[in-house]
Amino acid sequence: MSQQMVNSVGIGRFLNWASVDARGAAGGLLLLWDNRVLENLEVERGGYSISIRFRNCVDGFTWIFSGVYGPVISSEKEDFWEELSAIRGLWEDPWCLGGDFNAVRFPEERRNSLRLTTEMRRFSEVIGELGLKELPLAGGPYTWIGGLNSQAASKLDRFLFSDQWEDHFSAITQAALPRLISDHNPIVLQAGGFSSGKSPFWFENMWLKIDGFQDLVRSWWNGYSVDGSSSHCIAEKLKALKKDLKNWNKEVIGNVSLNRAEAFSRLQRWEFRENDGPLTASEVEAKNQALEDYKKWALLEETSWRQKSREIWLKEGDKNTKYFHKMANARARKNFISKIRINEVTLSSSDDLKEGVCRAYKSLLSEPGDWRPNINGLNFKELGEGLASSLEVEFSEEEIYAALSSCCGDKAPGPDGFTMAFWLFCWDVVKSEILELFREFHLHETFQRSLNSTFLLLIPKKEGAEDLREFRPISLVGSVYKLLAKVLANRLKSVMGEVISDSQQAFVHGRQILDAVLIANEALDSRLKDNVSGLLLKLDIEKAFDHVNWNFLIDVMSRMGFGHKWINWMKWCWSTASFSILINGCPTGFFCSSRGLRQGDPLSPYLFLFAMEALSQLLSRARNEGFFSGFKVGGRGREGLIVSHLLFADDTLIFCDADAVQLQYLSWTFMWFEAISGLKVNLSKSEAIQWGSAPPWSPSSQFWDVRLDVYLLPTWVFPLEPPTNPLVRGMQWKKDSGKDCLSGKGNTFPKVICAAKKDGGLGIRNLAIFNKALLGKWLWRFANENDSLWKQIISSNYDLQDGGWCSKGGRDRYGVGVWKAIRNGWEDFRSHSRFLVGDGTRVKFWKDLWCENQSLEEAFPILFNLSVNKEGLVAEAWEEDGAGVAGDLVSTDTSMIGRWKANKNGTFSVKCFYSSLSMGINHPFPVSTIWKSWAPTRASFFGWEAAWNRLLTTDRLKRFGWNIPNRCIKLTDGGLQQILLKCSSLQSLNLYALSSFTDEAYKKISLLTDLRFLDLCGARSTVAEGDELPDTFLDRCVRVTDVGVIAIAQGCTSLEFLSLFGIVGVTDKCLEALSRSCSNMITTLDVNGCIGIKGIKSPFGSDSSKNAFNL
């Protein structure tokens, strides 16, 4: 490679380069960089790579980049992997590498590949061993296309990087560029911010954790003087508050990460000062303040990243800042839009992209103004006058506060920038204005239009989405409007069951999506057992929420009996909405809508049900008039029930005969529904499933233009038994020929893993038991729900038994009905149930739990055996004069409700049932020592493995059949007892760590309060050779791990480690030795059971006789 060739690639006097010459026609590598951006520190060349250690000129960040060209020949690939491992061992800096690896990881990365090969597995193993990760590739699934007629294609080129490299950059993406010359796509790795403009104000929930914040907001809020309506005052005050918060955050809070680092630096300075002599009282106070500041800024930083990550299921305070940071970056990468395709035109420039998206959504949300027929022929269920009036009563403070409390405070805010957590935290400050706003809305049926502005956020439906249709528009509404809509939605939710038919299963109290699944399976089961062919239609509604006609909704609500005031409220909520589109975090455009409902508005799901209720009524009318059939369920000797359609939000399932005439009538029904509502059934995305011996209805299929799947099998099988938990399966160990710590015999470990943490397990659920507990919810609902559609279907198909608490069991060996499997758990469920007797006609005298805490069969087994009628009911033992056996317990009230005996309130819960079904392990375990310590989680897990004797030491691996030589320098057996209790090397390591603590500091470390720990440090030994592990072994080995291995081996500086415990005094030896040695120390517990310490720099100089680690 010559300078002349490099100049032909890039021009500039600041350009620098390094290369590896090609071997024949392949293998050459050329790296170029700008000297104004990167400083070259070291270069390392290999057979398949070139690596350079760079330092950023701006921030001094040091990192490694490796360019690679992998071998094509399979026999050389292992040399390539070893070379990458050598590079990783050469430097410990953050690492990024990229190039042509000539290898793929998964079958989908190679065209027409169907199986996972050994080479694919090996490539993934190498990536995992080196601690690297890969991002999704935008721009296409392949990076190389070749072969005859370009039939071959693979993903050979990629970038990989370490966690430390990713942590330094706020956003990373990789994308394939078009192939212009080569048969390979160029791959570009972009690292930096995603924002392409000014970002809007977003309230930081971490501000709520700052002392005096509420008083600060009160002083600002009460100081604003605004005239006008209540909603106008709130809107103006929020604008002023945003300005004050921005200035306050800039002047007082600043950069939280820098503040945390500065507080830790102050803490370090006081630690060093303390070693020169005792601190004065004022200096001790200053040091303690530095520690408190460090904790405060660390918590604020974690809270901020949690809010950005939207990982709201995980609470702050558990030292998860790194995780939240990674998830926030991953979320930003997923939502970033570099280009988009609209109407087959690809837009890539920022301005074109913004303009094209705004124009598309403005058109989508605009009503064309076509004439629409009325809905006078449909018979909707109506609200009673009392219920309609109850929706329009004045809003109470309790109702508003309850709605506010139910809102998630960490969800993304709307255009006003304020989260719901702000309103809840500052409720006492803003309460009067909020209550006035609700009074204004109740009286005048309006509010300030600016409060109803909306950000439209585009969320990709799949990885690598490029077409606009592959994005889901989510509306981020303003916080004030969200509170108002939440209160209205709570009111509307309470009456939905009165106006929505049983065919709809979504967003109605007491109905669930799985109800529709169960009904569909039972309907199909009955059809198959009747040996009748049929057709299942799954319909797709095109742009469901965006196409709803507003006038149609008004007509539907009027027909349902809603009052005039309520309808005006709804109309104002949807008609005053205005939109700006968030593209890569920046708002773009401004427009209003004339149709559609916002996904993200609390009212929208319920209003959309009103629209779909019209479709449900149309289908019911068509079925009643005989235009299509539906499926008959049950009816063996009885009339049975007809199921014609089921709806869950915008998902619709229709049951009919495989008949072209019926399909013709259905298509007319859908066209009429589109005419009245604006909602169009997208037949191209709808699916039809036909089964039976009837020939496929090809003419109808062509007419409908739907995808047709034909099933001629007589039965389908839906297994309810779950497979083995993959997490548990991966953690199970082989049978140990030695004595097991749990049972004394060879044993697998799943029951320990699935036990609760308090019992010594990991708290991982046993999926088989958890599945039974989940299915128990169905049995509870069956016993306590009376009018639900799914229960009517089950009762019709299976009949009732046991007083109506459950159905009879299925007798058929085949079919697709899932209830038979659910019904199999009735006996287990029954044993945990308690019954309120009522009139005694539905409760078994001997077998049901209805008096005291056990059944009479269990309480009086002898009498039960003598009983003639063991299946008798309580009512049969009750005499009219009340003198019978159960006279004092039986009432004439026939309204009976099952009670769950494990809960005090008698209500069933899956958690409670799971606990009842699970068998705990009766074994002492130091729970608080392992899981409630200050040690990192990985240290706690190490202690947990040691506690159960499950560390893969040399002696255990040999018992598993591994032929591994013992390389222990002490020539021990490599057993756990020898390693953690008797190893002199580890004892020296622990003595070295312990010698750094003063008496005062020593007392503050909860993990070291037990003086028996000194036994492990060489003072004396209580465990003789061949002895069983003592009862305190678990407690001790964890302490060894926490202090001796984790505090030093993980590279923690002494000050950082001690600060976690609030330690105020350390010795000169600690500061001199640990601060200089820990960063160069790597301690590992390898598979040979040896403690390996390498790269140690002695704090006592080069004289080996003074080395503290005299191994």
N, C-alpha and C positions, 0 to 999 in steps of 0.2 A: 504494500500500500504506500503510495507516494502523496506528497503534499499537493501535487497537481491534481490527482484524482479526488482528493478531499475538497479542493477548491471548486471542483465541478459539481459537488453535491451541495455545498453551502458556502456562501461568500460572506466575509467579515473578518476584520483583523482580530476580533475577540474570540473567534472560533478555535477550539482545541479538539484534539482527537486522539484515539488509541485504537489499535486494531489487532486482529489475529488473522494471519494469511490463510487463504483458502487451500484446501487439499483437493487438488483436481478441480472439478466443477462445482464443488459444494464445500460448505464449512467455513467460509470467510465471515468475519465479524468486524464491524466498524461502529465505534461509539463516538459521538460528537457532543460537545457541550459548550456553553457560553461562559467564558471566564468571568464575566461580570455577575453571573448568577451562582456558579459553582466553583469551588476550589478543589483541585485534585490533590489528595493526600497520599494515596497509594494505588498501585496497579498490580493486579495478579492475573496472569494469563494461564490458561489451561488448554487441554486438548479440545474441549467442546465449549469453552466459555472464556469470557474476559470480564473481570470484576474490578471496579474502581471504588475506592473509599472517598466520598465527597463530603465537603462541608459547605452548607448554605452560606452565602456571603451576607445575607440579610439578618438571619437569626442565629447563625452558628450551629445549626442542627447538623450532626454528623450521621451519615447513612451510607449504605452500600448499594450499588447497582451492578447487576450482572446481566450481560447479554449472552444468550445461549444459542447454540445450533446443535440440536440433538442428533445422534446417529440414526440412520435408517435401518441398519442391520441389527437384528434382534440381539445377536451375541454381544454387541458392543454397548447395549443400553445399560447394563449393570455398571460398566465403567463410568458411564455418564452420571448415573445416580450417585456413585461413590465420589465423583468429582464435586457434585453439588454439596454433598455432606462435608467434604473437606473445606469448602468455602465457608460453610456455616461454622465450622470449628475454628477457622482462621480469625474471624472477627465476631464480636458480640453486638455490633451496632444494628439498628433497624435495617432491614434488607428488602430490596425489591429486585426482581429478576424477570426478564421477558425475552421472547424470541420464538424461534421455531423449535419446539420440543420434539417434533416428529413422533408424537405419541398422543393418544386420546385416553380419556378417563372413563367414559361411559359409552354404551352402545349407540345412544342417540347422537353422539358426536361424530359418528361415521355413517354415511348413507348406506342403507340396506343392511346394517349390522343388527343382529338380533340377540346376541349373547354377550355376557361380560367375560372377557378373556383374562388370562393370567397377566398379560402385559398391562391391561387396563387397571387391574387390581394393584399391581406393583407401582404404577405411576401415582395412584391415589395414596398408597402407603407412604411413598417418599414424601409427598406433600404434607401428610400428617406428621411424619417423623421430624421434618424440618420446621414444623410450626408455621406453615404458610397457609394462605387462603386465596381464593379466587372469586372475583366478582362476576356476575352475569355479563355476557357479551352482547352489547347492543349492535344492531346492524345486520344480523343474520346468524344462523346456527353454525355455519362453516367458515373457515378461513382459507381453505385451499380447495380448488376444483381442478381436476385433470382427468387423465385417462382418455379412452376412446369416446369421442363425442361428449366429453365432459361428464361422463357417467359417475366418476368417482368424486367424492367430496368428504372432507374431514375437517375437524377443528384441531389444527396442529399448532397454531400460534396463540399465545396467551401471555398475560402478566400475572405474576404471583407476588405476594408481599407478606411480611410478618405483621403481627398485631401492633408492635411498637411503631412500625412505619405508618400504619393506618391511623394510629392515634394522633400522629403529629399533624395530619391534614384534616380539614373539616369536611371534605367531600371528595370522593374518588369514583371515577367511572372509567370503563374501558369500552371502546366501540371499534367495530370493523369499518374501514373506509372502502370506497369502491376500488376494484382492481383495474388499474390503468395499463400497466406494463407486465407485471409478474402474474403468475398463476396463484399467488398468495395475496390475500387482503392485507393492506397495512393496518396495524392495530395501534390506536392512540389511547394512551392512559392520561386522563386529565385529573389533576389534583388541585383543589382549591374550592372556593365558595361557589354555590349554585345560584345565588341571587343575581339577577340581571337588572336591578333597579332599586329604587327606594322601597324598603320594607315597611309595612304599617306597624303602628304601635301595638304591642302585645303585653298585657299585664303579666308580670312575673310573680308567680305564687310564692316564691321564696321571700318576697317582701313581707308577707304575712307573718313570717317567723321572726321579724326584727322587733325588738322591744320598742313600745311606744308608737308603732305604726298606726294603730287605730286612732290614737289621740292626734297624730299628725294629720290624718285624713279628715278628722272632725274639724280641726282648725281651718283647713282649706275649704272644706265643703260648706261650712257655716259662714265662711267669709265671702262666698260668691253671692252677688246681688243680681238676680235675674227676674224680670217681669214677664208675665204671660201665663199660659196654661201650664198645668203640672207637667205634662209630657215635654213641653218646650223647655221648661226650667231644668228638667233632668238632662235633656240632650245638651243644653248649653253648659251645665255644670260638669258633665262628663268631658266635654272638650277642654274646659279649663283645667280639670283635674289631670288630664293626660299631660298637659304642658308642665304642670308642677311636678308630676311624678318623673318625667324625663329629666328635668333639671336636678331634682333631688337624687335620682339614681346616678347621674353623672358626677355630681359634686360630693355626695356622701358615700354612696355604695362603691361606685367604680367597678373595676374588673375583679370579679369574685375569685377567679383562679389566682391572679396575682396577689390579692389580699391574703389568700390562704398560704401561698408560698412565703410572703413577707412575714406572716405571723409565725410560721415554722422556723424561719431564719432567726427571728428574735428569740424564740425558745432555745434554739441552738446556742446563741450568744450567751444567754444566761446560764446554760449548762456548762459551757467552757469557763465562764466567770466563776461559777460555784466551785470548780476544782482548784482554783487559786486560793480559796479560803471561804469560810462561811459567809453567807449572804446576810445583809442586814434585813430588818423587818420590812422596810420599804422595798428592798430588792426582791425579797421573796414574794411580796405582793405583786410586783411588776412581772415576775416570772409566771406566777399563777395566772395573771391576766393574759399573758402571751399564750398560755395553754388554752384558756377559755376562748380566746380569739381564734385560735387555730381550729378548735372544735366547731365554733360558730360558722366560720367561713367554709369549712369542709361540708357541713350540713347544708348550707345555702347553695353551694356548688352542686351537690347531689340533687337537691330539690329542683334546681333550675334545669339540669340535664334530664331529670325524670319527666318534667313537664314537656320538654322538647321531644323526648322519645315517644310520648304517648303510651308508655308501658305502665298504665295506671293500675294494673293488677298487682304490681310490686310496690310496696311502700318504701318511702325514703327512710333513712336512718340505719340501714343494714349494710352500709359501705358498698353500695352498688354503683358508684359514680362511673366507673369504667364501663360497666354494662350499659347504663343509660346513654353514655356518650356514643358507644358503638351503635346502639339501636337508633339513636337520633340520626347518625350519619347514614345508616342503612335506609331509614325512612326517607331521608332527603334524596338519596340515590334513586330509590324506587319511584318517587314522585317527580323527579326531574324530567323535563321535556326538552330534548335537543332538536327534535323535528317532529312534524305531525303531517298526516295525510288527510286531506279534506276533499271529498268528491274526486278521488284519484289524483289529486295534485298534492305533491309533497312540498311543504314549507319548512325551511330550515333557518332562515335569518330571523333574528329576534322580532323585528318590526312586522315582517310578513306573518310570522306565527301568531303574534298577538292580534293583529287585525283580522286574520282569517278565523281564529277561534271565536272572537267577539261577534263577528258577522254571522257565523254559523249558529251560535246559541241565541242570538237576537231573533233570527229567523225561526228557530225551533220553538221559542216561547211566544211567538206571535200568532194570534188567532186569525185564520184566513177570512173569517166573516161569512162562511157559507151558510145557507139555510139549513136548519135542523128540525126534524119532526119532534112532536111532543111525546110524552110518555104516559098519556092518559089511559092507555090500555093495560098498564101493568098494575098489579095488586101488591103494594108494599105493606109490610107490617107497620103499624102506627103507634106512636107514643100516646100514652094517656095524657089528659090535660094536666094532671098533677105533676107528672114527670117533666113535661115540657116547661111548666112554670118553675120547677125547681132548678132548672138550668139557668134561669135568668134572675135569680135572687142576687142581692148585693154580695160583693166579695168580702170575706172576713179576713182579719189579720192571721188567724190560725190557719186558714186554708192557704193563704199566700205563703206563709212561712213553711208549711208542710211541703208545698210544691218546691220551694227553694231548697229545702233540705234534701229532697230526693234527687236533685240535679247533681251530676258529676262535676266537681269543681276543677278538674284538670283537662276537660275537653277543650279543643281548639276554639278560641273566641271568634266572634264575628267582626264586622267593621268597627265597632266601638272599642274593640281591643280588650275588654274586661271579661275575666272568667267568672263563672258562677261562684267560685270560692271567694272572690272579692265581696260580692253582695252578701253572702252568708256571714263572712267575718265582720263586715261593717254594717250589719243589719241595724244595730242601734243608732247608727249615724244617719242612714239613708231611709229608715223605715217610714218616716212621716211623708216624704216625697213619693215613695212607692205606693203607699196607701192612697194618696191623693190622685195618683195616676190611675189606679184601678177605679176610683170613684168617678173620675172624668170619663173613663171608657164605658162604665156602666150607664152613665147618664147621657152622654152625647154620642156614644157608639163610635168614637174616633180617638186617635192619638196622633202625635207628631209623626209625619211620614218618614223623617230621617231615622227614626228608631227602627224602621222596618227595612233598612238597607241590608244587603246580603252579599257575601263573598261566595262565588261559585268555584269550588275546588275540584280539579279533575284528578280522579284516582284511577290508575290503570287497573283494568280487570284481570290482566295477565302479564306475565313477565315479557318485556320487550315490546309492549304495545306501541303502535305507531299510528294506526288509523283512529280518527276521532271517535268512531263508533266503539272502539275498544277501551274508552275511558268512561267512568261513571261520574256524573256531576253531583257532587255533594254540596249542599248549601250550608254555609256558616252564617247563621242569623245572629243579630245583635243580642246582647245578654238581657237587656230590658224586655225586648219582644219575646225572647225565649221563656222568660219567667211568666209573662202574660199568657203565652201559648200553652205553657205547661199547666197552668191553672185551668184554662179552658179544656185542655185535653183530659185532665183528671175528671172534670165534670162529664165530658162526653163519654169517656170510658165506662162510666157507671151505668149508662143506659144503652150501650151498644147491643147487648143481648136482647133488648126489647124490639129492635128494628132490623137486626141482621139475621138472615135465615140460617138454619142448621148446616147448610152446605158450606158456609164460610167458616174456616177454622182459625183465622188470624186475628190478633188484636182484640179478641172478645174474651172477657173474663170467664175462666173455666174451660176454655178450649185451647188446644195445643196443635202444633203442626203434625206431631206424631199421631194425633187422632185421625187425620186424613190418611196417613200411611196405613194405619191399622184397618180402617174402613175399606180402603182400596184393596188390601190383601185379602180380606174376608170376602169382599164382593167377587174378586177374581177366583178365589178358592171355590165359592159356590158355583160359579159358572163352569169351571173346569170339571167339578164333580158331577155336574149335570150333563157333561159331554156335549156342550153347545159351543160352537165357535163364536168369536166375538172380536171387538175392536176397542182398543184403548187409545184415546187422543190426548196428548199433552200439548197444550196451546201456549204460545208465546205472545205476549202483548207488546207491541212495538212502542218503545219510549213511553212506558206506562204512565209514570207520574207527569211527564212533560206535556202530554197531549190532552189532559182532562179539560173539558169545556166547562167554564165557570157557570154559565146559565143553566146547563144541564144539572150541575150539583145543586143549584138553588131550587130547581124543580123537584129533584129527588127529596131534598130535606123538607120542602113544603108538603109533598105527598106523605112523608113519614110523620108529619104532625109537629115539627119543630116550630117554635114561636117566631114572630116577626123580629124581635130584638136579637134573638140568637142568630138568625140567618144574616142579619145586618152585621153582627160581630164577625161572623165567618167571612163575609164578603169583604169587609174592610181589611181583615188579616191577609187575605191572598191578593187583593187587588192593589194594595199600596206597596207591594214589594218592588224593590229596585236592585239591580245586579251589577257587580263588577267581578271580573274573572281573575282569579289568582293563578298566574302563570309563573312557575318557579319562585313563588313567594312574593311576587309583586302584583298589586291590583292593576287591572287593565280594563279600560272602557267603562261605560256607564249606560245602562238602558233599563227600561221597564218591561214588564211582561203583560200579556193579555190572555194567557191560558196557562195551564199546568199547575202542579203542586211541587213544593220544594222538598227534596229529600234531605232531611235535617231539621225540618220544622216539626215540633212535637204534634201538631194537629194533622199533618199530612197523612199518616197511615190510616187514621180513622175516616178522614174525608174520602180517601181512595176506596175504602170499603163501601161507601155509599155508591160510588160509581160502579163497582163490581157487583153490587147487589142488583143493579139493573140487568146485568148479564145473567145472574142467577135466576131472576124472575123470568127472563125470556126463555131460558133453558127449561125451567120448570113448566112453563106454559106450553112449550113445544112438546115436552114429554107427556103432559096431561092430555094434549090433543092428539097424541098418537103419532107424531112426526118422527120420533125416535124412541127406542125402547128402554134403555137403561138395563141394569143387571138386577136380577132377583136374588136376595140373600135369605137363606133359611127357608122356612115354609114347608118343612116336612110334616105334612098333615095339617099345616096352618096356612094362613094367607101369605106370610113373609113380608119383607120390605123391599122396595125398589130404590136402588141407588143409581142416579142418572148423571150426577156431576158433583165434583168437589173443588173448592177454591181455597187457596192460601195466598192472600195478597194478590199478586199478578200471575200466580201459577194456577192453571186450570186443568182439571182432569175430567174427561167425558167418557162415559161408558155407553156403548151402542153396539148394534149388530154390524157385521161386515157387509153392509148393504149400500149400494150406490144411491138409492132413493133417500135413505136416511141422511147420508152425507150431504146430499143436495139441500135438504131442508136445513141442516146445521149451517151450511155455508150462507144461506139466506139469513139465518139468525145472526150470524156474526156481522154480516154487512149492515143489518138493521142496527145492531149495537154500535157499530162504528158511526152510523149516521146520527144517532142521538147523543153519543157521549164524546166523540172525537177519538176514541181508543180503537186502534186497529189490531186485529189478530194477524200476526206475522206468520203466514202459512209456511214460508220458506224455512223458518226456524222451528216450526212445530214438528212434533213426532207422532207417528201412528204405529201401534203395535197390534198385529193381528196374529191369532192362533187358531188352531182347530184344523179340520179337514177341508174347509171351504177353500176354493182357489183364491189366490190374491186378487184384490179388486183393482187391477191395473188401470181400467178407465177412470175410476174415481181418484186413484192416486195421481194420475196425470192432470185431472181437473183441479185437484187441491194443491198440487205441487208441494207435497209434504214428503218427508223421509219415511219410508215404509220398512218396517222390520217384521218379518214373518216367522212365527214360532210354531212349529208343528209338534213340539214335545208336549206330552199330556200334563206334565207337572213342572213347576219351578221349585227350587229349594232355596229358602232364605234361612241360613243357619243363625241361631241365636247364641250358640255357645262360642265364646270368644277364643281366639288363639292365645297361646301363652304370651304373657306380657313380654314384649321384646326387651324392655329395660331390665326386667327381672331375669329373663333368660340369659342375657349377656353378662349378668353378675353372678350367675350360679357357678359354683366350683364343682370339680369332679369329686367323687367319693374319696374320702381320705381313709387310707387303711389304718391310720393311727386312731387314737382316742379323740373323738369330737368333743369340742368344748360345750356343746349343748346337751347331747343325749348320751355321750359315751360310745356311740357307734358311728360308722360311716354314714354320712347324711348329706343331702343337698341342702342348700341354704335359703330357698325362697321364703319360708315362713318367718325367718329372722329378718330378711330384707323387707318383707311386707308388714312387719310388726310396727307399732307406733314407736316414735323416738323415745318416749318415756319408758318403753319396755326393752330398749336396746336395739331397735330396728332402725330403718331409714324412713319409715312412713310412706313407702311406695304401695299403692293400692294393689291388692290381688284382684286382677280383672275378672276372674271367674266369680268370685264372691261379690264384687262390685256390680257385676252384671245382674246377679240375683237381686241385689238391693234395688237397682234401678227398675227391674221388672216388678218388684214389689209395689212400686208407686201405682202401677196399673191396677193391681188387686185392691189397693186402698181406695182408689177412685171408683172402682166398680162397686165397692161396698157402700160408698157414701154419696155417689152421684145418682140421680134418679132420671133426669130428663135428657141427658146428653145423647146425641145421635150415635156415637160409637157404642155406648152401652146397649142401646136398642138393637143395634146390629148384632152384637155378641149374644144378647139374650135370644134373639130370633134364630140365630144359627146354632146355638148350643143348648138352649133351655137353662133354667135356673135350678140350683140345688142349695142345700144348707141354709134354708130360710131366705134365700134371695141374696145372701152375702156374696156368692160366687156362682159361676156357671158350672154346668157339668163338663167333665173332661171330654176331649175329642177322642173318638174311637177309630177314626180312619188312619191308616198308615201313610197316606200320601196326601199331597195338597200343598198349597202355598200359604195357608192361613197361619199366622204367627201366634194367635191366641192360645193354641194348644200348648205351645212351649211355655207361655206365660202362666197358664193355668197349672202347670206342673209344680210351681212353687207355692201353691196354696197352703199345703200342710205346714211348711216352715213359717209362712206368713201368719197363719192362724194361731200358731203357738205363741206368737208375740202380740196378739191382739186381745183386746178386752171389749166386752159388749155391754151396752146399756140395754136392759132387758125389754123395756116396753111392755107389751102385753104377753110376752113369752112365747109367741108363736114362731119366732125365727131364731131362737137360741137353744142349742142343745144342752140338756140338763147336765150330763156327765162330762162332755168333752170340751165345751166352750168355757172360756174364762169369763165368768160373770159375777162371781162373788169372791171376796178376799183376793189373794194373790196367786192362786193356782186353781187349776180345774179340779172338779170334784173327783174325777177319775184318778188324778195324781194324789189328792188329799186322802181319799178313802179307797184304796185299791181292792180291799177285801169286799167291801160293799159293792163296788163296781162289778167284780167277778160274779157276785151273787145276783146282780140285777138281770131281770128278764129282758127289759127294753133298754139296751145300751145306747140306742140312737134316739131316745125319747127327748121331747122338748120340755122347756121349763113350764110352759102352759099346762102340760099334761100332769104336772105335779102340784098344780094350784087348784084348790077347792074353792067353790063359790063363797063359802063363809070366811075365807081367808085363813083357815086353820091348817092349810096344807104346809108341805115342806117349805115352799118358797113364798108363802103368803105375805111375809113382811117385805119382800124385795121386788115383787111384781106389781106393776101398775097397769091400768087400762090404757095408758098412752101408747099408741102404736107407732109414734115417730121415734125411730131408733137410730142411733148414730154409733158407729164403731169407734173404739178408743184404742190408742196406741200406748201400751202399758209402760214402755221404756221412757216416754216423755211425760213430764209432770202435767203439761197442758193437754195431753191426750192426742196430740197431732202427730201424724206420721212424718218422718223425715228419712231420706235415703241415708244420711250420715248415721242416724241412730240404728237403722236396720243393718247397715254394714257392720257397725260395731257389735251388734248382737250376733251376727253370723260369724264374725271373725274370732278366732281362738288366739288369745294372747299367749306370750311365752313367760313362764314363771322362772325368771333367772335374774339374779342381782346384777345391776348395771350402773356404772357411775355417770348418770345422765348429765348432771350439772357440770361435772369436770370436763366432759368432752364437748358438749354442744353449747354450753353457756359460758365458755371461757372467752377471753379476748383474742385467742389465737385465730388465724385465718381459717376459713372453712376447709381448705385442703389439709391443714394440720389436724383439724378435728376429724376429718374423714380418715386420715392416717391412723389417728388414735382409735377410731372405731374399728378399723380393720385389725389393728393390733389387739384390741380388746377381745375380739372373737377368734384370734389366732388365725387370721386369713391373709397375712402378708406373704407374698411369694418369696420366701426365703429358700436357701439352697436345700435344706432338708425336706421342705414341703415339695419342691419341684422334683426332687429325686423320687419321692413317693408317687408322684404323678407319672413317672416314667421318663423324665428328662435326664439325659446323661450329661450333667454339667459338672466340670471340675471345680473343686473347692479352692478358690484363689485367696482365701482369707489369710492375711499375713500372720495371724495368731494361731492358724491351724485349728480353729474350732470347728464344731459340726455345722455351723451356719444356722442354728436354730434361733427362734424368736427370743427365747429366754437368754441365750448367750449374747445375742446382739444388744438387746435393750437393757439387760440387767447386769451382765458380767463383763462386757467388752471393755477392756482397759482404755482403748482409744476413745470410746464414747465417754467414759468416765473423765478422761482428761479434758475432753471438749466441754463437758458440763461444768467441771471445776473452773475452767477458763471463763465460762459465761457467768457463773455464780460469783466469782471473785470480784466482778465489777460492781456489785450492789453493796451499798452501805446498809447498816442495820435498819435504819429508818425506811430505806427503799425496799429492803427485803421483806419487811412486814406488810408492805402495801400490795405485794403481788399475790393475789389469791391462789394462784397455781402452786406456790411454793410454801404455803403456811404449814404444811405437814412436815415436821422435822425428819420423818422417816425417809424423805426424799434424799437426805444426805447419804443414806445407805447406797444409793445408786451412784454416788460421786466418789466412791472409794474409801469413805470413812470406815465402813465396816460392811460386811456382806451377810445378809440373812438368808440367802438362797444357796443352798449347797448343790453340788453337782448331782443331777438325777432327781432332785426334789420336784414335786408338783409346784405349779405357780401359786403363790400365796393369794389370799383374798384381795390384798391391796395391790396386786400386780397391775390391774387395769388402770387404777388411779395413778400409779407410779409411771407407767410407760408413757402415758399421755403427757405427764409433766416433763419427762425426758424429751419427748418429741417437741413440745411447745418451746422449751428454752434451749435445749442443746442443739436441736436440728433446725427448727424453724427460725428462731431469732437470729441465728448466725448464718446458717446455710442458705437461706432464701435471700441473703444479701441485704437485710434490713440494717440500717445504721443503728447504733445503740440508742441515739437520741430519739429517733422515730419510734423505736420499739418501746422505750421507757415512757415516752409521752402518752402512750395508750393507757398506761396505768396511773398516770398522775404522779410519777415519782419525782421527788424534789432533790434527792441527793445521790450522786454517783461518785466513784473514786477516780483519782487521776489515772489509774490503770485502765479503767473503762474507756475514758475519753481518748487516751493515747493509743490503746491497743485496738479496740473495736472499731473506732472511727476510721482507722487506716487499714484494717485487715479485712473487714467484712465484705467490702466491695470486690476483693480479690480472692474470696474464698468460695469454693463450690463443694458442698457436702452432699453426697448422694448415698442412698441405701439401695444398692444394686441387687440383682437377682442372686448373687452369691452370698448375700447376708453380711457384707462387709461395709464398714464405713470408709468411704474413699474421700480423702481430703487432699486437694491439689491446688497448686498456685497460691499457697499461704505465704504471706509476707510476715516474718516474725517481728513483733513490736519491740523485741529486745536486741535487734541488730542481726548481723550475719553469723554470729557465734552460735553454732548449732547446740552447744551445751546449754545455752540459755533459752532455747526455743521452748515455748510453753506447750507445744504439741510434740512431745517426745514419743513418737510412734515406733 
